[in-house]
């Protein structure tokens, strides 16, 4: 199990930070939440980092911490929603482990995001009390930009209506098959 490195990707609120620690526990692996690691390093929230230092700075820091985590053995890491869109990050993850995409429909993402002010890319919509259509349009636009990256995952799991425990069980059952080829070589 030490060589198992699992990267959970997906849109914000897809369940990465909820499913990640449970999956890590079930598999007997360490767990990292990339956003929490960034916040700890910066002594600031993701929103504060975006507001004060910008997205470019955040993405650079995100990559630095991801590279540090990758040096570890046996882990599950919950990525930020945009981590995978950096080609170098994607390459590093593909070479060192397996990527699992937690897929959620735009309408369910809206239900999960509509009241969250801790998401920098949607904060203005939440605070501005914009109509549902505007919110869903922004979700669809961002999903479309990230789709080609998300779909490079080694496993895609739809989490729309699946309880957390069932989702964790489904992923845990797929893990041996995902890593069999890697260990065979």
Secondary structure, DSSP 8 states (H G I E B T S, - for coil): -TT-EEEEE-STTSSHHHHHHHHHHHHT-EEEEHHHHHHHHHTS-HHHHHHHHHHHHHHHHHHHHHHHHHTSSSEEEE--TTGGGSHHHHHHHHHHSEEEEEE--HHHHHHHHTT-SS-TTTHHHHHTT--HHHHHHHHHHHHHHHHHHHTTSSEEEE-SS--HHHHHHHHHHHHHHHHHHHHH-
